[in-house]
Amino acid sequence: MSFLNKIEWDHDLIQRYNISGPRYTSYPTAVQFTDQFDEAAYKAAAQRSVEANGPLSLYFHIPFCDTICFYCGCNKIATKDTAKAQPYLSRVYKELAMQAELSGGKSRLVKQLHWGGGTPTFLSHEQMRELMAETRKYFDLQGNDEGDFSIEIDPREATGETMALLREIGFNRVSLGVQDFDPAVQKAVNRIQSIEMTQDILDHSRRLGFRSLNIDLIYGLPLQTVESFSNTLEIIIKMSPDRISVFNYAHLPERFKPQRRIKSDELPSPEVKLEILQHTINRLIEAGYVYIGMDHFAKPDDELAIAQRNGKMHRNFQGYTTHSDCDLIAMGVSSISQQANTYSQNAYTIESYQEAIDAGNLPVIKGIELSEDDILRRSVINQLICHFELDGDQVSQEFGIDFATYFSEELEFLDQHCKDGLLVKEGNRLTVTPSGRLLIRAVCMAFDKYLDKNALTKSYSRII
C-alpha cells in the first residue's frame, strides 16, 4: 500500500469526531479486565502459550522517579534514594523465576525486551547490571544484537557512562523523554531539561551504536503556544531521531494527583492544541518523517515504517511494534501481560505486589480471556489502527464469517463516516482517508462492542 505524505485538515469535521475514546493498545481494553481472571487463569494461559512455543517479549516496570513531572499519569514513586529500589527488585527477581518456570524459560527465544516506568535509569548501574543478569539467567535473550531491546531514558538521570553500560548489557534502542524545550513550559510541569543535556545523550547513543533513537513530545501542556512548540519541534528535527512520538496531554487531575499542580487556566485551548498538532504533523512530514498514526512518526527506512508498508505492523501495550508473533510477559507492579489470547495485570501498588510475591504467588489481580468475537474484533481494529485499511473478504476467509453480515450494524454506523470523508468503502474493503487518519480511534470505536457511550469521558482521553 502506498502511504500519502500529507494529512488533510477539516476543522469542523475534526471537532465533530474529536470525542473521548480508547487508544487501543489492546482490545478489549483494560477497562474490561475483571478480577474473575486470577492467578489460576493466568497459569492456564501460560501453559497454552508454552504449547504454542512461540517467541517471547519481556517487559519490566521500574516505578521510581527522582522527581515527579506534574503531567504524568504513570504508576510511579518519587524518591532520590536508589537503595529503596532494591527490595522491589528482589521481588522482581522472584517473579522472573516463577514466570520462567511457567513459560518454558530458556526453551523459548526472547525477541523483544523493554524497561519502562517511572524512570528505569533511576536504578544504579549495579542494579541495572544485576536486573539484566537475572533476566539472562532465566530467559534466552536473542543474541548477536538482533533482538529489539529498548529502554526509556530520562536525560536528566543519565550520563555517557549510563549509556555505555546500557549498551554493554544488551540494549540497542532508546526512547528519550523531552516533552517540550520551552523554559516556561518546563517550569510549569516541573521538568527542567536543557537542549544540551538531551543532545549529549543522543550523541553518546549514536557513538555507542544504538540502532534506534526515539524522542517523546507532549502537546497540550500549560503555556504552550503554536510558536513555542514549533521552536521545540525545529530543535527535535535537527536532532534527527529515528522515531518521534507526539502525545496529546490528557488533563485528568481527578485521576492523577500530580496533575493537580497544573493550573487549568494555563492550558492551551482546544483550538490552539489543534493548531499545534496540525503544524507538527505537516512539519514532520515535510522533514521526511512518515506519519505512522496515533501520534507516531518514523523515518522511511525505520523498521516501523517498513513494517507498515508491508502490512506487518502490530500494536500492543508498548505502542506500535513489529513483533506480532510474540507473547508478552510483563513483570513488576501494574504491568500488563498478553499470553495465549488473554490479558492480565499485576497488582497496582508496591505493597500488594510485594505481598503476593512474598507469599509465593504471582501478583495477578485482574485480566480477561478473549472470546472468539474479541479475537476477531481485535484483528479488525489492529488492521485499521496500524495500516489504515481493512479487507473484509480477507477477514471472512481468515475467521470463517461473512464480513458484511457479521458487521452489518457496524458498517451501517460507519456510513456517516464515509459521507464525512473519513472512510472510503468499496465492497468489503474499507480505506481510511488522509482526513480519517487523524481520527482513526473514532473509526475503530465502531467495532468495539464494549463501549459505553455514556462513560467515554470518564474513562478515556479525547482523540486529539
N, C-alpha and C positions, 0 to 999 in steps of 0.2 A: 504494500500500500504506500502511496506517495503522500507525505505529510506536508500540508501547506505551511508556508513560512510567514503566516500572518494570522492575526485574530481580529475578527470583525466585531465592532462595538455598536450596540444599540442600547443606549442608556435606559430607555423606557422598558425594553424587554428585560434587561438585567434587573431592574428594580422589581419587576413583576415576579420574577422567578428567584430572587435572592432571599429565599426562605431559610429557616433552620433545618439542618439535616445531617445525617451521619457522614463520616469521611470514608467509610467502607474499607478500613484496614482489615476488617473481617466481615463476613456475612454468615450467619446472623451476627449482629454487633454485640458488644459487651453488655448492652442494656438487657439482652435476653438471657444472659447467664443466670443460672439458678443454683441454689445450694443443694438441690437434689443430686447434682453432679458432684460426687465426693471422691475421696482417695481411691476407693474400690473401683469406681467408674474410670478414673484415670489409669489405674493399673491395667484394667482390661483393654483400654485403648492402646497403652504402651505395648501390650502383648501382640495386638493386631499389627502395630507398626513394626515390631520385630519380625513377624511372619512375612510382611511385605518386603522387608530387607532393603529399603531404600536408603539413600544418603540422609545425613542429618544437618540441621542448623542449630547452633547453640547461642543462647542469649543470657547475659548476666546483668542484673540490675544493681548498680552501685549507687545507693541513695544519698550519699553525703555531698555537701557543698560547703565551701569556705564561707560564702556569703549568699544571701537569698536575693535573687532578681525578682522585683516586685510583680512582673508579668507572669511568672512561672506557675504552671498548673501541674507540674510533675510531682511524683511522690519522693520527697527529699527531706534530709535532716541537716540543719545548719550547725557546723562545729568547725573549729580550727585545729582540733587535736586528732591527728591521723591514727593515734593509738585506739581511739574509740571505734575504729572500723574493724579492729582485729577480732573482737568477739563475734561480730556479724560474719566476717569471712570464715571463721572456724565453722559456723553453721552452713555456710555455702559449700564448704568442702564436704561436709557430711551429706548435703543434698546431692552433690556431684556423685558421691559413691552410690547413693540409693538410685539415682537416675541411671547411672551406668549399668547397674545390676539389672534394672528393669528393661533397658533399651538395647541391650546387647553390647554396650561399651565399645571395645576396640574392634569388634567384628563388623562395624559399620563406619563408613567414611564420613567425616565431618567436612563438608564443603564450605560452610559459612559460619562465622563466629562474630559476635558483636557485643561490646561492652557499652551499656548506656547508663543513664542516671537521671537526676543527680549529676555529679561530675566524676567520671571514672578516674581522671588524673588527680583527684583528691588523694588517692591512695599513695603511700610512699613507694619508692622504687622497689624496695624489698617486698612489699605487699603485692605489687603488680607482677613481679617475677614469680612470686610464690603462687598466685592465683593461676597464672598460665601453666606453671609446672604441675599443679594439681589437676588442671584440665587435661593436660597431655598424659598424666598418669592413668586416667580413666577412659579417655576417648582418643580415637585415631584422627588427628587433625591432618588434613590434606597437605602433603609436603611440596617441596620444590617451589614454594611461593605461589602455588597455583590456586589455593583456596582464597576465598574472599573473607579476610579477617579485618574487621573495622572497629574503630573506637571513636567516641565523641570526645572532643578536646575543648577545654576552656583555655584559650591562650593566656589568660591571667594566672593559670595554675600549671603551666607547662614551660619547660626550658628546652634548649637544644639537647641537653643530657636526657631529658624525659623522652624526647622524640627518638633519640638514638637507642634508648632502652626498649621502647615500644617496637621499633624495627627489629631489634635483636631477638625479641621474644616471639616475633612472628606476625605482627600487624603489618598490613600493606595498604590499608585505606584509612583515611582520617576525615572526620567531619568537624569543622570548626564553628563554634557559636560566635556570631558577631552581633546580629540583630540590627544595629544602627551605629554609625560612627559620629553622629552629631552629639557634641558635648552636652547640650541642654537635654536631649532625649535620654542620653546615658545617665545623667544625674537623676532624672525623673523616675527611672526604672531601677536605680541602684546597681548599675553595671558600668563601671568606668573602665574602658578598654581602648588603648591607643591604636592608631593605624600601624605604628612601628612595631608594637608588640605582636600584632596579628601577622604582619609581613614577615617578621623574624621566624615565627613558627612555620609559615608556609615555605620560606627559604630553606629551613632545616629539613622539612619534609621532602622537598624536591631533591636536595643533595643526598638524602639518605635512601632515595629510591622508592618512596611510597608511590604506588601506581595510580591512585585516585584521590583527589582532594575535593571536598565539598565544603561550601560555606552556607550557613543558615542566616537568613534575614527575617525580620518580622515587620509587617506594615500594620498601621493602626495604633501604634504606641503613642503615648502622650507627647504633645508638642511637635509631632511630625507634620511636615508640610510637603507638598509635591516637590518644591525646590530642595528642601533639606534631604529628603530621601533620594532624590536624583543625584545629589552630591555623593552620598554613600554608594549608590549604585555605580557611579563612574569609577570610584576607587576599587570596588569589587571587580569590575570588568578589567581594570588594569592589572589586578592581582591574578586574573585568568585561571580560576579554579575549574576543574573538570565538570563539576556539578554545582548548581546553585538552587537552594530551596528558599522560597519566599512565602512565609506563612502568614495567615491572617490572625491578628491578635483578637482573641475572644475574651471580652471583659465580663467575667463571671465572679465578682467578688463574694457573692453569697456561697459559692462552692470552693473558692480558692482564697484562703485567708491573706496571703501576701498581696493580692490584688487590691485589697482594701487601702493600701498605702498609695495607690494611684488615684489622682484627682480626676473624677469623671469629666469635669468641665475642661480639662486639658486634652482630652481625647479628640482626634480629628473627626469631623462629621462624616456620615456615610458617603456623602458626595465627594469629600476630599479623599477618603480611603479609595474610592473607585477611581479617581483621577491618578492616585499613586500607583494603583495596580495596572491601570491602562498604560501609563508611561513605562512602568517596569517591564511589562511583557513586550511592548513594542521595542524598547531599547535593547533588551536582551536578545530578541530575535535579530534585530539589526546588527548586534555584535557577534552574531554567528551561532548563538545557542538554539537548540531545539526545544520547543515547548512540549515537555513530556505530558503535562497535565497535572491538575491538582497541586498547583504552586511549585512544580519541579521543572528544572531546566538542565540540559546537559549538552556538552559539545557533540557535534555529529559523529565523532569517532569514539565516543564513550560507549561502554558496554550497554548501558540502559537505552541509549538512542538506537543502537544497532538492534537490540532485542525488541524494541518497539516496532522498528521497521520490519523485522522478521516475524512478528506476531508471537514472540516468546517471552514477553514481559509479564510479571505477576505482581500482586500486591499483598502485603501481609502487615504484621504489627510494626515492622521497622520501615514501612513505606514501600516504594517500588523496588523490585528485586528481579534478578534473572534466574533465581533458584526455585522454580515452582515444584521441583521434584523432591524437595527436602521437607521432612517433618521437623518441626521446631520444638526443641526442649528449652524452656526458659527457666532460669534459676534466680533465686533471690526474691526479696519482698515485692509483692504486687505484680510480678512478671506473668506474662500470658503465654502458654504453650499451645501448639497446634499439632495434634497427633491423630492419625487414622480417623479423619473426619470428626474430630472433637476439638473443642477449645476449653481450656481450663486456666483459672487464675489462682495464684498463690495469695496467702494471707497479706492483708494490706498494711499492717503495722509491723514494725520490727519485733515488738514484744510477742505478738501472736505467732509470727513466723518462727522466731527462735524457740518458743514453747513447743510448737509442733515438731520441730527438728529434734529438740532435746528428748521428746517422748518417743523418738524413733519413727515418726510419721512424716509422710510427705505433707507439705503445708497447703495443699489444695483446698480452697474454700468454696469455689463455685465453678460452673462451666456449663457446657451444653454439648449434647451428642446430636449431630446433624442428621436430619431425616433425608430421604431421597429428594424431596422437594427443596430442602435447604441447599443440598449439593448442586442441584440443577440451577437454582437461582443464584447461587454463589458464582457458578461458571458464567452465567449471563452477565452479572454485574462486573465480574473481573474483565470480561472481554470489552465491555463498554468503557470502563474506567481506565483501562490500560491501552486500548487500541482504537477507541472511538468508533467502533463499528461492531455489528453483530450479524452473523449469518444464521438466520433462523433455520434454514434447511440443514445446516451442519449440526445445530443443536438437536434437531429432530432425529437425525441419524445417530448421534452420539448417545442420546438419552432414551431413544425409543418412544418418542412422543410425536404428536402433531403440533408443531410450534404455534401455528395460528389459532388452533382450538384451545390449547393449554393456557396460552396467554391472551385470550380474547379480550378480557376486561382490561388488562394492562395496555394492550395495543390500542384499544378504544380510547383509553385515558391519554395515550400519547398522541392521538390525532391533533390535539390542540398544540402540542409541542411541535408537530410537523407544520401546522398552519403558521405558527410563530417563527418558523425558520430555525429551530434548534436541531431538527432531525430531517433526514430525507428517507422516505420509506419506499422501497422498490420490491414488490413481492414480499418475501420474508426477510429481506435484508434491511437493516437499519444502519444508517451512516450519520454520525454526529457532524454537524456543520461547524465551520470555524467559530460562529457565534455560540453554538451549543457547547463547545469545549470548555468555555468559562463556567458553564452551568451543568457540567456533567453529573454532579451529585444529584441535581434535580431530575435528570433523566433516569439515573439508577434507582432513585427512590420509587419510581413507578413499579419496579419489580420486587420491592421489599414488602412482603406480606405482613410483617410485624409492626409497621409504623402506626403509631397512634398520632394522628394529625394534631390532636389537642395537646400532646405532650412534647411536641418538637422543640418549642422554645425553651422548655425546662431542661431537656436532655442534651441538646446539640447546639453548636455554634452556627452562625449564618454561613451560607455557602461562600459568599465573598465578603 
